[in-house]
Structures are given as structure tokens and as C-alpha cells.
Amino acid sequence: MGLVLCACSSLRYYAQAAHGQGELVVHRRAVSAVVADPATDARLAARLRLAQQARRFASRHLGLPDNRSYTSYVELHRPYVVWNVFATPRFSVEALPQCFPVSGCVAYRGWFKEAAAKADAAQLKARGDDVWIGGVPAYSTLGWFADPILSSMLSWDDDELDSTIFHELAHQLIYVKDDTAFNESFATFVQNQGLREWRQSRGLPPQDGRAQAMDDGFTRLVLDLRERLKALYASGVGETAMSVGKQREIEAFRKRYARWRDRDWPGEHGYDAWVAAPINNARLLPFGLYDQWTPAFGVLFRRAGKQWPAFYANVRKLAGLPQARREQELQLLLHDAP
């Protein structure tokens, strides 16, 4: 019976994914047509024109795929394209893996309707798991479809919009099944370095590093909490003591955050709402996924003479290694990172 129920659940999931992707395909319009339409808002048209310049830069200067991805536009009429459901056991910081034929195993399951994501999360929570739902403005189909620019992506500023196009195209170029940290760190490096070169090509100064420095500091605090919880869960204490210890660690994190904010970033309160909201294991999962190995890719880029073709060739060599060996090589690269 369990296998039958699991199969039915999987069929429902794939059906909604196929329907959701199909809707994107049906409703996309060529960016050129949207920009030329007199009914299009002038600010939207200007942003799409700039995004198309970034799209051409991605292929001509960054060596990213030259295809129809991000040359069309979809108005979603909702804030996110999908809602990702993250889940962990109650006393673990390891994700309950979700495995798919194309992308392999990842730390979440994406739903095109928020109500469906909430229903999935409720089932997992009823089972006793820690659960968190996160809205996603953009995602990649890894080149299986011509991914459009989505209206949900326009909540970002131009730098974030353009660099996200670089990020998602990087996934199309190199992707390793079952290694989320590798894939996201690689794409994040391409995103960040690509943005630096994109701004330079337009005569713009480097970005102010203040926001990135603050984000990096907050991420370190969250990863520290995750490590403390991991040690607690491995300690072998009883379930009651573990539950009490879990809440104690979360409250101690909130206090460390307040001290860090007031000492290093007085007057900044951008993370206050996140810290005040309920925290569980699943809510910590996205942190570190996107930048664990990013400094290692920076070393690889410098060793390639900052030449994109040579860099990608070296990344492909890493991608072809067994995961344990690949992580060893990345650790060695980290030792040479600034």
C-alpha cells in the first residue's frame, strides 16, 4: 500500500510540474514583441531591453549557451514561479532528498501553486519532520526548455536580474546530478564574476561590497547555528533533552545575531524579520548551498588566466570526477583562496 501511495503522490507531483511548465511555454512572448508593444509600460520595456543586452553579453563574452533562453517574457500575476518545500527529520540538519530523473537529488521539491506546496508541507509536518516553504522567482530547466524572463524576476534590481540570467545559463552549461553544492557554487561564481565584467563593459564602477559583506556575515551566523545543532543531534542525549537543547541553540543564535548586528552593522535591520520568525532545521537548509565552493571556483578562474573557455574546461574535469574526489579537489582549491 505504501508503494502505491508513493507512486500516486509522485504522479500528482509530475503532473503539476508538467502543467506548470506548459503554462509558461504557452504564455511566453518574445521580448522584442513585448518591448515593441505600445501598451507595454515604459519602465518594463527599458528593463527588458537591458536584460537582452545582458543576455547577448552572456553568450558573446562569458561563453554561456547561445540559445532562446531569456529571450521571451511571461507575466505570471503572482510573486513567485514556484514554491520550494524543504524538509528534514526533527533532529537532523540533513535534507530529506528529493530525486528526479533529470536534475538528480536536490534538497527541496518545487510546486507551481502555493496551495499545493502548503499541502505537501502539511503532510511532511504531520509525519514529524521540520518543514519550510520558500518562494522562488526564477529557476532553470537545464536547457530542456527555452527558459523565459519571468515577471517575478523583476522584483530585483537590474544587477540582480542580469546576473541571475548568467547564473541560470551556467546551469545549462555544466550541471552534475546529485551535487547541489557544486552546481550552485559554480553558477554563483559565474553570476558574480559575470556581473563584474558586465558592469565594467558598460563603464560602471564596481558594486559597493557593503551588502555582500553583511550577507556573508549573516550566512556565517546561520551556518554556525547549523553546526551547533548538528553536534547536538549527534550527542546521543534523549529526545526530550534534544528538543530542549534545540530551542536553546536557536535562542542563543538570536542573541548572537543581535550582538553582531549592533556591533558591526548599527542601524541595519534587514535580517530582523527572518531571525524573529520561527526557525527550524529545514529553514537553515538553503544557507551555504549557493556559495560553499564559490571561492574554490575563483581560484580555478585565476589559474585559467581569467579566460572563460579554459575555466569551463577545468570545471568539466572536476564535474567528471567521483563526488568524494571532486570534494577533495575543491578543498585543495579552497586552501589557495584569498
C-alpha positions as CSV (number, residue, x, y, z in Angstrom):
1,M,0.0,0.0,0.0
2,G,2.8,2.4,0.9
3,L,4.4,1.9,-2.6
4,V,1.1,2.5,-4.3
5,L,0.5,5.7,-2.3
6,C,4.0,6.9,-3.1
7,A,3.5,6.2,-6.8
8,C,0.2,8.2,-6.8
9,S,1.9,11.1,-5.0
10,S,4.7,11.1,-7.5
11,L,2.3,11.0,-10.4
12,R,0.5,14.0,-9.0
13,Y,3.7,15.9,-8.5
14,Y,5.0,15.3,-12.0
15,A,1.5,16.2,-13.4
16,Q,1.6,19.6,-11.7
17,A,5.2,20.2,-12.8
18,A,4.3,19.4,-16.4
19,H,1.2,21.6,-16.3
20,G,3.1,24.4,-14.7
21,Q,5.9,24.3,-17.2
22,G,3.4,24.0,-20.0
23,E,1.7,27.2,-18.9
24,L,5.0,29.1,-19.0
25,V,5.5,27.8,-22.6
26,V,2.0,28.8,-23.7
27,H,2.1,32.3,-22.1
28,R,5.6,33.4,-23.1
29,R,6.0,36.3,-25.5
30,A,9.1,37.3,-27.4
31,V,10.9,40.1,-25.5
32,S,11.2,42.0,-28.8
33,A,7.4,41.9,-29.2
34,V,6.8,43.0,-25.6
35,V,9.2,45.9,-26.0
36,A,7.6,47.0,-29.3
37,D,4.1,46.8,-27.9
38,P,2.8,50.4,-27.3
39,A,0.8,49.0,-24.3
40,T,3.9,47.9,-22.5
41,D,4.9,50.0,-19.5
42,A,8.0,52.2,-20.4
43,R,9.9,51.0,-17.4
44,L,9.3,47.4,-18.1
45,A,10.4,47.9,-21.7
46,A,13.6,49.6,-20.6
47,R,14.4,46.8,-18.1
48,L,13.7,44.1,-20.7
49,R,16.0,45.9,-23.3
50,L,18.8,45.9,-20.7
51,A,18.2,42.3,-19.9
52,Q,18.5,41.4,-23.6
53,Q,21.8,43.2,-23.7
54,A,23.0,41.2,-20.7
55,R,21.7,38.0,-22.5
56,R,23.9,38.7,-25.5
57,F,26.9,39.6,-23.3
58,A,26.4,36.2,-21.6
59,S,27.0,34.3,-24.8
60,R,29.5,36.6,-26.5
61,H,31.7,37.4,-23.6
62,L,31.1,34.8,-20.8
63,G,30.9,31.8,-23.1
64,L,27.4,30.8,-21.9
65,P,24.9,28.9,-24.1
66,D,23.6,30.9,-27.1
67,N,20.0,29.7,-27.3
68,R,16.5,31.1,-26.9
69,S,16.5,31.1,-23.1
70,Y,15.7,34.5,-21.6
71,T,14.7,36.0,-24.9
72,S,11.0,35.7,-24.0
73,Y,8.8,37.1,-21.2
74,V,6.0,35.7,-19.1
75,E,3.7,37.8,-16.9
76,L,2.9,35.4,-14.0
77,H,0.4,37.5,-12.0
78,R,1.9,36.0,-8.8
79,P,5.0,36.8,-6.8
80,Y,6.9,33.5,-7.4
81,V,7.1,31.0,-10.2
82,V,7.4,28.0,-7.8
83,W,7.4,27.4,-4.1
84,N,10.1,25.0,-2.8
85,V,9.3,22.7,0.1
86,F,12.4,21.9,2.3
87,A,12.2,19.1,4.9
88,T,14.5,17.5,7.4
89,P,13.9,15.0,10.2
90,R,13.1,16.7,13.5
91,F,16.6,16.0,14.9
92,S,18.8,16.4,11.8
93,V,20.2,19.2,9.7
94,E,20.3,16.9,6.6
95,A,17.6,17.4,4.0
96,L,15.2,14.7,3.1
97,P,16.4,14.3,-0.5
98,Q,14.0,14.7,-3.4
99,C,15.2,12.8,-6.5
100,F,14.2,13.4,-10.1
101,P,15.2,11.9,-13.4
102,V,16.9,15.0,-14.9
103,S,18.2,17.0,-12.0
104,G,19.1,14.2,-9.7
105,C,18.7,14.5,-5.9
106,V,18.2,18.0,-4.5
107,A,17.2,19.4,-1.1
108,Y,13.6,20.5,-2.0
109,R,10.5,19.9,-4.1
110,G,9.1,22.7,-6.1
111,W,5.3,23.3,-6.7
112,F,3.8,25.8,-9.2
113,K,0.9,26.6,-6.8
114,E,1.4,27.8,-3.3
115,A,-1.6,25.8,-2.0
116,A,0.0,22.6,-3.3
117,A,3.3,23.5,-1.6
118,K,1.4,24.1,1.7
119,A,-0.4,20.8,1.4
120,D,2.9,18.9,0.8
121,A,4.4,20.7,3.7
122,A,1.5,19.8,6.0
123,Q,1.9,16.1,5.2
124,L,5.6,16.2,6.0
125,K,4.9,18.2,9.2
126,A,2.2,15.7,10.3
127,R,4.9,13.0,9.9
128,G,7.0,14.8,12.4
129,D,9.5,16.5,10.0
130,D,10.8,20.0,10.2
131,V,9.4,21.9,7.1
132,W,9.9,25.3,5.4
133,I,8.4,26.8,2.3
134,G,10.4,29.3,0.2
135,G,9.1,31.2,-2.8
136,V,11.4,31.2,-5.9
137,P,11.4,34.0,-8.5
138,A,13.4,32.0,-11.1
139,Y,14.6,28.5,-11.9
140,S,16.4,26.7,-14.7
141,T,15.1,23.7,-16.8
142,L,18.8,23.0,-17.6
143,G,18.2,23.7,-21.3
144,W,15.3,21.3,-21.8
145,F,13.1,24.4,-22.5
146,A,13.8,27.9,-23.5
147,D,13.5,29.5,-20.1
148,P,11.8,32.9,-20.1
149,I,12.3,36.0,-18.1
150,L,9.6,35.9,-15.5
151,S,7.7,38.9,-14.0
152,S,8.7,37.5,-10.6
153,M,12.3,38.3,-11.5
154,L,11.5,42.0,-11.9
155,S,11.2,42.4,-8.1
156,W,15.1,42.5,-8.2
157,D,17.2,45.5,-9.4
158,D,18.9,45.3,-12.8
159,D,22.1,43.9,-11.4
160,E,20.3,41.0,-9.7
161,L,18.1,40.4,-12.8
162,D,21.0,40.4,-15.2
163,S,23.3,38.3,-13.1
164,T,20.6,35.7,-12.4
165,I,20.4,35.2,-16.1
166,F,24.1,34.4,-16.0
167,H,23.5,32.1,-13.1
168,E,20.8,30.1,-14.7
169,L,22.6,29.8,-18.1
170,A,25.6,28.5,-16.1
171,H,23.4,25.6,-15.0
172,Q,22.7,24.8,-18.6
173,L,26.4,24.8,-19.4
174,I,27.6,22.5,-16.6
175,Y,25.4,20.5,-14.2
176,V,26.3,17.5,-12.1
177,K,23.5,15.2,-10.9
178,D,23.2,14.8,-7.1
179,D,25.7,17.6,-6.2
180,T,23.7,20.7,-5.4
181,A,26.6,22.5,-3.6
182,F,28.9,22.1,-6.7
183,N,26.2,23.2,-9.1
184,E,25.1,26.2,-7.2
185,S,28.6,27.3,-6.2
186,F,29.7,27.1,-9.8
187,A,26.7,29.1,-11.0
188,T,27.1,31.6,-8.3
189,F,30.7,32.2,-9.2
190,V,29.7,32.8,-12.9
191,Q,26.9,35.1,-11.7
192,N,29.2,37.2,-9.6
193,Q,32.2,37.3,-11.9
194,G,29.9,37.8,-14.9
195,L,28.3,40.8,-13.2
196,R,31.6,42.4,-12.5
197,E,32.6,42.1,-16.2
198,W,29.1,43.2,-17.4
199,R,29.3,46.3,-15.3
200,Q,32.8,47.0,-16.4
201,S,31.8,46.7,-20.1
202,R,29.2,49.4,-19.5
203,G,31.7,51.8,-17.8
204,L,30.1,51.3,-14.4
205,P,32.1,51.2,-11.1
206,P,32.4,48.0,-9.1
207,Q,29.5,47.3,-6.8
208,D,29.5,48.5,-3.2
209,G,30.6,45.5,-1.2
210,R,28.7,46.5,1.9
211,A,25.5,44.5,1.2
212,Q,27.6,41.4,0.3
213,A,29.7,41.7,3.4
214,M,26.6,41.9,5.6
215,D,25.0,38.9,3.8
216,D,28.2,36.9,4.2
217,G,28.4,37.7,7.9
218,F,24.8,36.7,8.4
219,T,25.3,33.4,6.5
220,R,28.2,32.6,8.8
221,L,26.0,33.0,11.8
222,V,23.3,30.7,10.4
223,L,25.9,28.1,9.4
224,D,27.3,28.3,12.9
225,L,23.9,27.5,14.3
226,R,23.5,24.6,11.9
227,E,26.9,23.2,13.1
228,R,25.8,23.5,16.7
229,L,22.6,21.7,16.1
230,K,24.4,19.0,14.2
231,A,26.6,18.4,17.2
232,L,23.6,18.3,19.5
233,Y,21.8,15.8,17.3
234,A,24.9,13.6,17.3
235,S,25.4,13.8,21.0
236,G,23.2,10.8,21.9
237,V,21.1,12.6,24.5
238,G,17.5,11.7,25.0
239,E,14.7,13.1,22.8
240,T,13.4,15.4,25.5
241,A,16.8,16.9,26.2
242,M,17.5,17.2,22.5
243,S,14.2,19.1,21.9
244,V,15.1,21.5,24.8
245,G,18.7,21.8,23.5
246,K,17.4,22.6,20.0
247,Q,15.3,25.6,21.2
248,R,18.2,26.7,23.5
249,E,20.5,26.8,20.5
250,I,18.0,28.8,18.4
251,E,17.5,31.4,21.2
252,A,21.3,31.7,21.6
253,F,21.6,32.3,17.9
254,R,19.1,35.1,18.1
255,K,21.2,36.7,20.8
256,R,24.4,36.3,18.8
257,Y,22.7,37.9,15.9
258,A,21.6,40.9,17.9
259,R,25.1,41.5,19.2
260,W,26.6,41.1,15.7
261,R,24.1,43.5,14.1
262,D,24.5,46.1,16.8
263,R,28.3,45.8,16.8
264,D,29.1,45.5,13.1
265,W,26.0,47.0,11.4
266,P,24.4,49.6,13.6
267,G,21.1,50.8,12.2
268,E,20.7,47.9,9.8
269,H,17.7,45.7,10.5
270,G,17.3,43.8,7.2
271,Y,17.5,40.4,8.8
272,D,15.4,41.1,11.9
273,A,12.2,39.6,10.5
274,W,14.0,36.4,9.4
275,V,15.5,36.0,12.8
276,A,12.3,36.7,14.7
277,A,10.2,34.2,12.6
278,P,10.0,30.5,13.7
279,I,13.3,28.7,13.0
280,N,13.7,25.0,12.4
281,N,16.2,22.7,10.7
282,A,14.6,23.0,7.3
283,R,14.7,26.8,7.3
284,L,18.5,26.6,7.6
285,L,19.0,24.3,4.5
286,P,19.3,26.9,1.8
287,F,22.3,28.6,3.5
288,G,25.6,27.6,2.2
289,L,24.2,25.7,-0.8
290,Y,24.9,28.6,-3.1
291,D,28.4,29.5,-2.1
292,Q,30.1,26.6,-0.3
293,W,32.7,26.2,-3.1
294,T,32.5,29.6,-4.7
295,P,36.0,30.7,-3.5
296,A,37.4,27.5,-5.0
297,F,36.0,28.4,-8.4
298,G,37.6,31.8,-8.0
299,V,41.0,30.1,-7.6
300,L,40.2,27.9,-10.7
301,F,39.3,31.0,-12.7
302,R,42.6,32.8,-11.8
303,R,44.6,29.7,-12.6
304,A,42.9,29.7,-16.1
305,G,44.2,33.2,-16.7
306,K,40.7,34.5,-16.2
307,Q,39.8,33.0,-19.6
308,W,36.3,31.6,-19.6
309,P,36.9,28.7,-22.1
310,A,39.9,27.4,-20.1
311,F,38.0,27.8,-16.9
312,Y,35.0,25.9,-18.1
313,A,37.3,23.1,-19.4
314,N,38.7,22.8,-15.8
315,V,35.3,22.8,-14.3
316,R,34.2,20.0,-16.6
317,K,37.2,18.0,-15.4
318,L,36.0,18.4,-11.8
319,A,32.5,17.6,-12.8
320,G,33.7,14.3,-14.3
321,L,35.3,13.1,-11.0
322,P,33.5,10.9,-8.4
323,Q,31.9,13.2,-5.8
324,A,34.3,12.3,-3.0
325,R,37.3,13.0,-5.2
326,R,35.7,16.2,-6.5
327,E,35.2,17.5,-3.0
328,Q,38.9,16.7,-2.2
329,E,40.0,18.8,-5.2
330,L,37.7,21.6,-4.2
331,Q,39.0,21.6,-0.6
332,L,42.6,21.9,-2.0
333,L,41.4,24.9,-4.1
334,L,39.9,26.5,-1.0
335,H,43.3,26.5,0.7
336,D,44.6,28.8,-2.0
337,A,41.6,31.1,-1.8
338,P,42.2,34.7,-0.5
